[in-house]
Amino acid sequence: MKLYYAPGACSLASRISLHEAEVPVEFERVDLKSKVTEFGEEYSQLNPKGYVPMLVLEDGKAITENIAILLLIADRQPPFEPGNPLGRIRLVEMLSYLATELHPAFKPLWHGAHDIEKAAAREAVTSRLELVAEQIRELYLFGPRFTVADAYLFVMLRWAKAFGAWMPVELLAYFERVAERPAVRQSLAEEGLRGDLHSPFFGSHTSAQETAM
Ligand SMILES: N[C@@H](CCC(=O)N[C@@H](CS)C(=O)NCC(=O)O)C(=O)O
């Protein structure tokens, strides 16, 4: 398998999840501005959508979209909440909320929008995070078991902190718990990122990424 990624981008959730699932995988970095990969491939030719993540399977088939990739990885792990007929649906429900409600709320913050738009975006992020915080049970979103949804949420909590969006205190504690997981530490190190909540920006954050995400 190969994951196409950009440091600190949403593709970090796939990297974390692949490491959590102990799936062997290679990585290829994409420059989101030039759309050229670290090995000089034209990314838009490989993935006409032009964005990360993209996961190429062992048989060469390519999967895009965070929800699809994260579910594929989840399906390579022991069943989620076996015995609960709504178990997997709840996971899809959470991934959908993260991908279609929380993730797009960050867009004005990445795109150098006007200050008024950025303030509105921070409020939108915070209101969505407040809803998500209510879902945390015991350690993680679905209780004691860390899931692909936690990996995705963790990535966006990094963004929220970097952009100064307020978040409930439960999420600060949750963030620190997730950051301590070996697969998360490994993933952050591989992308040259810092795990603590107090770093204002991503370790490898560049203006190119800022304009492209
Ligand atoms: N709908 C896509 C969105 C992915 C996305 O927004 N990726 C960002 C990084 S977090 C990206 O690659 N942006 C660069 C671009 O759109 O050109 C998904 O859920 O996978």
The ligand as a Gaussian input file, in Angstrom:
#p B3LYP/6-31G(d) Opt

LIG

0 1
 N      -13.182000      15.530000       0.278000
 C      -11.799000      15.259000       0.569000
 C      -11.112000      16.549000       1.040000
 C       -9.639000      16.320000       1.321000
 C       -8.920000      17.644000       1.579000
 O       -9.540000      18.688000       1.818000
 N       -7.590000      17.562000       1.560000
 C       -6.790000      18.750000       1.723000
 C       -5.777000      18.563000       2.837000
 S       -6.556000      18.410000       4.447000
 C       -6.015000      18.993000       0.434000
 O       -5.338000      18.121000      -0.055000
 N       -6.124000      20.209000      -0.106000
 C       -5.419000      20.595000      -1.292000
 C       -6.339000      20.933000      -2.431000
 O       -7.575000      20.840000      -2.286000
 O       -5.824000      21.292000      -3.474000
 C      -11.680000      14.152000       1.603000
 O      -12.512000      14.085000       2.511000
 O      -10.750000      13.343000       1.492000

